[in-house]
Amino acid sequence: MSKVIVDNLNVWFGDGADRVDAVKGASFTVESGASFGLVGESGSGKSTILRAIMGLVASWSGRLQVGRFELEPKRRPKAFFKDVQMVFQDPYASLHPRHSVDQVLGETLSLHGFRDINARILKLLDDVGLGPAFRFRYPHQLSGGQRQRVAIARALAPEPSVLLLDEPTSALDVSVQAEVLNLLADLREEHKLTYIMVSHNLAVVAHMCDATAVMQNGEIVEVMSVADMRAMKPAHPYTRHLLDSSFGYKPDAAQSA
């Protein structure tokens, strides 16, 4: 069963001579419980797709469906945000500097109508590996990895079935990136979540995802399984370039072998 359907999606900014086409004819599906990657260089349009799904970009055409929600280029119903949440790239910018962890999680839970807020906050902190000692700390008292764990806990608070992950580890120190990725992998299995993960790093996608769409200049040039990625079997020259950059794959050497 498809959890997310993106069909012939076009996203643009501006009008007339100032129009910039950020995404052009993008199509892919993500099955329920799967993890799907969007990879490409900066400016390729991958994060714009996530923002269109979340309703942060209204200038789009095509079809977007997430579960029972057939989306339109306007505000999302409240029930949508209970089922779909997003984790942003920068944990330093995504948390209010004057709100404690308790406020961040408590306000989210209250907004979505939960009553047993105290117990839920403790459970969320435990789920992301922080524990009760972090409950009343402020963002400036947390490391980058700890801030991102709070952001993940906030995304989990409404009990969504879909998480959109926009480069969730690229702003973190290399030493903690693997810890956060492993946490996300464990949470996906524990909570039966569906992921769409944006990354410029194919090694991250190979670790986290079942399949990936490769984007260049706003277009999806190839959709490939992670098994094919690991086997170094690209179909498009740009994918070969990304594999070369990420894994040291040399197509000329492979062809002559």
matplotlib code that plots the C-alpha trace (Angstrom):
import matplotlib.pyplot as plt

x = [0.0, 1.4, 1.7, 3.0, 2.3, 4.1, 2.9, 4.2, 5.0, 6.1, 7.1, 8.1, 8.9, 8.0, 6.0, 6.7, 10.3, 11.2, 9.8, 12.2, 11.2, 12.6, 11.0, 10.0, 7.7, 8.8, 7.1, 7.7, 5.8, 6.7, 5.1, 3.8, 6.7, 9.4, 12.3, 12.8, 15.7, 15.9, 19.6, 21.3, 23.5, 22.4, 19.7, 18.5, 15.0, 15.0, 14.1, 11.5, 9.5, 9.3, 8.2, 5.5, 4.2, 4.2, 2.4, 5.3, 5.3, 2.0, 3.0, 2.9, 0.9, 0.6, -0.6, 0.4, -1.2, -0.1, -2.2, -5.8, -4.9, -5.2, -3.3, -3.9, -1.8, -3.3, -3.3, -3.3, -6.0, -5.0, -5.3, -2.6, 0.0, -0.9, 0.0, 2.9, 5.8, 9.1, 12.6, 14.6, 18.3, 19.5, 18.8, 20.1, 17.4, 14.4, 14.1, 13.0, 15.9, 13.7, 11.6, 12.8, 12.6, 9.5, 7.8, 8.7, 7.3, 4.4, 3.1, 3.2, 1.3, -1.3, -1.8, -2.7, -5.1, -3.2, -4.1, -1.5, 1.3, 3.6, 3.9, 4.2, 7.1, 9.0, 8.3, 9.4, 12.6, 13.3, 12.5, 15.2, 17.8, 17.8, 16.0, 14.3, 17.5, 17.1, 13.5, 14.0, 17.1, 17.2, 18.6, 21.8, 22.4, 22.3, 24.8, 23.9, 23.1, 21.0, 19.1, 18.3, 17.1, 14.7, 13.5, 12.9, 11.0, 8.8, 8.1, 7.2, 4.8, 1.7, 2.2, 2.6, 3.0, 5.2, 8.4, 10.0, 13.7, 15.5, 19.2, 18.7, 22.4, 24.3, 24.6, 26.0, 29.6, 30.7, 31.1, 27.3, 25.9, 25.9, 24.2, 21.3, 21.0, 20.9, 18.3, 16.1, 16.5, 15.4, 12.4, 11.2, 11.1, 9.7, 6.9, 6.3, 7.1, 7.4, 10.4, 11.3, 14.8, 16.6, 20.4, 23.4, 25.3, 24.6, 26.3, 23.6, 20.9, 22.4, 22.4, 18.9, 16.7, 15.2, 15.2, 16.1, 15.4, 18.4, 17.7, 19.5, 18.4, 14.9, 14.3, 14.4, 16.9, 16.7, 14.9, 17.1, 17.0, 19.7, 20.7, 21.5, 23.3, 25.5, 26.2, 27.3, 24.7, 23.6, 21.6, 22.2, 25.6, 24.7, 24.1, 27.5, 29.0, 27.3, 28.5, 32.0, 31.9, 30.5, 32.0, 35.0, 33.2, 35.0, 32.8, 35.7, 37.6, 34.5, 33.9, 37.5, 37.6]
y = [0.0, 3.4, 5.8, 8.7, 9.4, 12.2, 12.4, 14.9, 17.5, 20.9, 23.6, 27.1, 30.5, 33.9, 34.7, 35.7, 36.5, 36.0, 32.5, 29.8, 26.2, 24.4, 21.0, 19.7, 16.6, 14.7, 11.3, 8.6, 6.5, 5.4, 2.3, 2.3, 1.6, 2.2, 4.7, 6.6, 8.9, 12.1, 12.8, 15.4, 18.4, 21.7, 23.4, 20.2, 20.6, 17.8, 19.9, 21.8, 18.6, 18.1, 21.7, 21.3, 18.2, 20.1, 23.1, 25.5, 26.1, 26.9, 27.3, 23.8, 21.6, 17.9, 15.3, 14.9, 12.3, 11.2, 8.4, 9.5, 13.1, 14.3, 17.5, 20.9, 24.1, 25.6, 25.2, 21.7, 20.4, 20.0, 16.2, 16.3, 17.6, 14.9, 12.3, 14.0, 15.8, 17.2, 17.3, 20.2, 20.4, 22.9, 22.0, 25.4, 27.3, 24.9, 25.3, 28.5, 29.8, 30.9, 27.7, 24.8, 21.2, 20.9, 23.8, 22.6, 19.2, 20.2, 22.9, 20.4, 17.8, 20.3, 21.6, 18.1, 17.5, 15.1, 15.1, 13.0, 15.5, 14.9, 11.1, 11.7, 14.2, 11.6, 8.9, 11.1, 12.0, 8.3, 7.4, 9.7, 8.8, 11.9, 11.1, 13.3, 15.2, 17.2, 18.1, 21.7, 22.6, 25.3, 24.9, 26.8, 24.1, 21.3, 20.1, 20.0, 16.3, 16.8, 19.6, 17.4, 14.6, 17.2, 18.2, 14.5, 14.1, 17.1, 15.5, 12.2, 13.9, 13.9, 10.2, 10.6, 7.8, 9.8, 11.7, 14.0, 14.3, 17.3, 16.5, 15.7, 15.1, 17.4, 20.2, 17.9, 16.9, 13.7, 12.0, 12.3, 11.9, 8.1, 8.1, 10.2, 8.1, 4.9, 6.5, 7.3, 3.8, 2.4, 4.8, 3.8, 0.2, 0.8, 3.1, 1.6, 5.0, 5.9, 8.1, 10.4, 11.6, 14.3, 14.1, 15.0, 12.0, 8.7, 6.8, 8.2, 7.1, 3.7, 3.2, 4.5, 3.9, 1.2, 3.2, 6.7, 9.2, 11.0, 14.7, 17.1, 20.6, 20.0, 16.7, 13.1, 11.5, 8.0, 6.0, 3.2, 0.6, 0.8, -2.7, -1.4, 1.6, -0.7, -2.9, 0.2, -0.2, 3.3, 3.9, 7.7, 9.5, 11.9, 9.0, 7.7, 11.1, 11.0, 7.4, 8.4, 11.3, 9.3, 5.8, 6.3, 4.5, 4.9, 4.0, 3.8, 1.4, -0.7, -0.9, -2.0, -4.5]
z = [0.0, -1.0, 1.9, -0.2, -3.9, -5.8, -9.4, -12.0, -9.3, -10.5, -8.0, -9.0, -7.4, -8.9, -12.0, -15.6, -16.4, -12.7, -12.5, -11.3, -11.8, -8.7, -9.3, -12.8, -13.3, -10.2, -9.7, -7.1, -4.6, -1.1, 0.4, 4.0, 6.4, 3.8, 3.9, 0.6, -0.2, -2.2, -3.2, -5.3, -5.0, -3.3, -5.4, -7.1, -5.7, -3.1, 0.0, -2.1, -2.5, 1.3, 1.7, -0.9, 0.9, 4.2, 2.7, 3.1, -0.7, -2.3, -6.0, -7.3, -9.7, -10.0, -7.5, -3.9, -1.7, 1.8, 3.2, 3.2, 2.4, -1.2, -0.9, -2.6, -2.8, 0.3, 4.0, 5.4, 7.7, 11.4, 11.1, 8.4, 10.9, 13.4, 10.7, 9.0, 10.7, 9.5, 11.0, 9.7, 8.9, 11.5, 15.1, 16.2, 14.2, 14.6, 18.4, 20.1, 22.2, 25.1, 25.3, 27.5, 26.3, 28.5, 26.8, 23.3, 23.8, 26.1, 23.7, 20.8, 22.8, 24.0, 20.4, 19.2, 22.1, 24.3, 28.0, 29.8, 28.9, 31.8, 31.1, 27.3, 27.7, 29.8, 27.2, 24.3, 26.0, 26.7, 23.1, 21.8, 24.3, 26.5, 29.7, 32.3, 33.2, 29.9, 30.5, 31.8, 29.8, 27.2, 23.7, 24.6, 27.2, 24.7, 22.1, 18.4, 18.6, 21.7, 20.0, 17.1, 19.4, 20.9, 17.4, 16.6, 19.9, 18.9, 15.6, 17.3, 19.8, 17.6, 16.9, 13.1, 10.6, 8.2, 8.9, 6.4, 7.2, 5.6, 5.9, 9.6, 10.4, 8.0, 10.5, 13.2, 14.1, 12.3, 15.7, 16.4, 12.9, 13.1, 16.5, 15.3, 12.1, 14.2, 16.5, 13.4, 12.1, 15.5, 15.8, 12.3, 13.3, 16.8, 15.6, 12.1, 10.5, 6.8, 6.0, 3.2, 3.7, 1.9, 1.7, -0.5, 0.9, -0.8, 2.1, 4.5, 2.1, 1.6, 5.4, 6.0, 2.9, 0.8, -2.5, -3.6, -6.3, -7.7, -8.6, -10.9, -11.7, -10.4, -12.2, -11.0, -13.3, -11.8, -9.1, -7.9, -5.1, -2.5, -3.5, -6.9, -5.4, -3.3, -6.3, -8.2, -11.0, -11.9, -15.1, -15.4, -15.8, -13.0, -10.6, -11.6, -10.7, -7.3, -6.7, -7.7, -5.2, -2.3, -2.7, -5.1, -7.9, -11.2, -14.2, -16.6, -14.4, -13.9, -17.6, -18.3, -15.5]

ax = plt.figure().add_subplot(projection="3d")
ax.plot(x, y, z, "-o")
ax.set_aspect("equal")
plt.show()
